[in-house]
Amino acid sequence: MELNLKGKSVMVTGGGSNIGRAISLAFAREGAHVTIAEIDAGQGEKTAAEARKAGAASAVVAPTDVTKWDSVLATVRDVEARTGRVDVLVNNVGWTLDRLFVEKERTEWEKEVQLNLWGMINCTRAVLDGMIARKGGAIVSMGSDAGRMGEFREAVYGACKAGVIALTKSLAREVGRHGIRLNVVCPGMTMPSSEEEFGDLSMWAAEVNRAWGTPEMQARIAKAYPLRRVGKPDDVTGAVLFLASDAAGFITGQTLSVSGGYTMM
Amino acid sequence: MERPFSLDGRTAFVTGASRGIGRAIAIALAHAGAGVACAARALDQVTSAAAEIEAAGGRARALQMDVTRGEQIQAVVKEAESALGPIDILVNNAGVTLDKPSLEVTDEEWDTVLGTNLTSMFRCARAVAPGMIARGRGKIINLGSMYGVLGVPRYAVYCASKAAVGGLTRSLAAEWARHGIQVNCLAPGYMNTDIPRAAMADAKTRERFLSKIPARRIGEPAEAAALAVYMASAASDFMTGQTVYLDGGQTTTW
């Protein structure tokens, strides 16, 4: 199937680590211009080098703090100046700490809201002017089954991801008439395959989250998934490429759980 | 993942492949590399679908089958497998609709719609699943509808049948996940096929339809076919039990 992503300008937030890295490389293999919007420029550069080898039309790191409007706007203007436009935005940045609601510090909640929800609001707002002017564009945001079903130890994170889904649906209604599509992909628990695949600022570097990576915990999580395994970063790239492409031209406002059957609704 | 959307070396079985969305899906699966068994009641139309695939360099087989005749399904699946190889992909597409006030719907009409839209899907899945389980992989795509989540006057039996497709999809997905089979539901909204096209010939009706669709247009069968290719390919190997609405944003259910 022709996805026609060759030469498209794609911006991936958090595109240096884990799922974001896999998404950047998947667009690279399709021959797209890939902009890795990263707060961790060093990790971003590692992924950009891989993306160039994989066939990207170009792969550039734009140091970006998605929680800061000025930073986001500067990145979008940079992409538009270099490639002429943003055809595809992937809102991938995400963050959580594995703790019960009542045990979390307010500062931790606030960081979750800033990164998971405000990051998506900022980046989406920043690309829409150009997309409306050009009468087209695709936005794919990473949600979570925690935002659809609720999840232990993921209360505020789940609330943010529910926000990502609802914002997607409302905007799909508002901007559908301009030929702009917004959809959400909900990955399952997705572990990086190696330490090389995430930077020091990634949630996977946080000490409390290391508990997820023990063999016992991995086995427990896998048992909860009908497909009987934990997610790999590449599991969602097919869905993201498809939704970003013209092949999905009539699909908007949808949420796809690509999570091994964990959530079916 | 290299070429995640390729279906090279795969074999698909598509019901209702004679026209509309089913035909478009059959052609797209073949274009992506699959050999495709095109099944439907109208032999002349599936023959022309298969001929179109072969003319484009693909592999296909036309098969006459009435999905409401349970005894035909096993035999036709066997015939498809001996012609094209073991079935890796089942597309349960055959369906009928009924536009009628509920008080006038007869028992026979109710049974025909449920038999065609729901029972046949279970029977076809049951016919191909043993082979998929033995080989440890398979894809089943059930055609649902936006009407499976909407309440639509005069469409009670059709809406009920399409809502039930979601339940069938989730249960089969949960039951066969451990065998490497993914089961998903492709749910179109208003598409450029015979019935909506006829309804929208009237300008006022057309405007009323389009005003409810955020994309301000109806979908094309080729777009349903692209979603089917995704659902049939390795690109969707970690997705199961899902219903994806292809409706220009009309329903946006949670």
Chai-1 contact restraints between the chains, C-beta under 6 A:
chainA,res_idxA,chainB,res_idxB,connection_type,confidence,min_distance_angstrom,max_distance_angstrom,comment,restraint_id
A,M1,B,F5,contact,1.0,0.0,6.0,A-B,restraint_1
A,M1,B,A32,contact,1.0,0.0,6.0,A-B,restraint_2
A,M1,B,V229,contact,1.0,0.0,6.0,A-B,restraint_3
A,K169,B,T252,contact,1.0,0.0,6.0,A-B,restraint_4
A,A172,B,P214,contact,1.0,0.0,6.0,A-B,restraint_5
A,A172,B,G249,contact,1.0,0.0,6.0,A-B,restraint_6
A,R173,B,P214,contact,1.0,0.0,6.0,A-B,restraint_7
A,G176,B,P214,contact,1.0,0.0,6.0,A-B,restraint_8
A,G176,B,A215,contact,1.0,0.0,6.0,A-B,restraint_9
A,G176,B,G249,contact,1.0,0.0,6.0,A-B,restraint_10
A,R177,B,R216,contact,1.0,0.0,6.0,A-B,restraint_11
A,P226,B,A174,contact,1.0,0.0,6.0,A-B,restraint_12
A,P226,B,A177,contact,1.0,0.0,6.0,A-B,restraint_13
A,L227,B,A177,contact,1.0,0.0,6.0,A-B,restraint_14
A,R228,B,R178,contact,1.0,0.0,6.0,A-B,restraint_15
A,D234,B,M1,contact,1.0,0.0,6.0,A-B,restraint_16
A,D235,B,F238,contact,1.0,0.0,6.0,A-B,restraint_17
A,G238,B,P4,contact,1.0,0.0,6.0,A-B,restraint_18
A,G238,B,A235,contact,1.0,0.0,6.0,A-B,restraint_19
A,G238,B,S236,contact,1.0,0.0,6.0,A-B,restraint_20
A,F242,B,Y230,contact,1.0,0.0,6.0,A-B,restraint_21
A,A247,B,A226,contact,1.0,0.0,6.0,A-B,restraint_22
A,G249,B,E223,contact,1.0,0.0,6.0,A-B,restraint_23
A,F250,B,G219,contact,1.0,0.0,6.0,A-B,restraint_24
A,F250,B,E223,contact,1.0,0.0,6.0,A-B,restraint_25
A,F250,B,L246,contact,1.0,0.0,6.0,A-B,restraint_26
A,F250,B,G248,contact,1.0,0.0,6.0,A-B,restraint_27
A,I251,B,L246,contact,1.0,0.0,6.0,A-B,restraint_28
A,T252,B,G249,contact,1.0,0.0,6.0,A-B,restraint_29
A,G253,B,G249,contact,1.0,0.0,6.0,A-B,restraint_30
A,G253,B,T252,contact,1.0,0.0,6.0,A-B,restraint_31
A,Q254,B,Y245,contact,1.0,0.0,6.0,A-B,restraint_32
A,L256,B,Q242,contact,1.0,0.0,6.0,A-B,restraint_33
A,S257,B,Q242,contact,1.0,0.0,6.0,A-B,restraint_34
A,V258,B,F238,contact,1.0,0.0,6.0,A-B,restraint_35
A,V258,B,M239,contact,1.0,0.0,6.0,A-B,restraint_36
A,G260,B,F238,contact,1.0,0.0,6.0,A-B,restraint_37
A,G261,B,A173,contact,1.0,0.0,6.0,A-B,restraint_38
A,G261,B,A177,contact,1.0,0.0,6.0,A-B,restraint_39
A,G261,B,T240,contact,1.0,0.0,6.0,A-B,restraint_40
A,G261,B,G241,contact,1.0,0.0,6.0,A-B,restraint_41
A,M264,B,R170,contact,1.0,0.0,6.0,A-B,restraint_42
A,M264,B,G241,contact,1.0,0.0,6.0,A-B,restraint_43
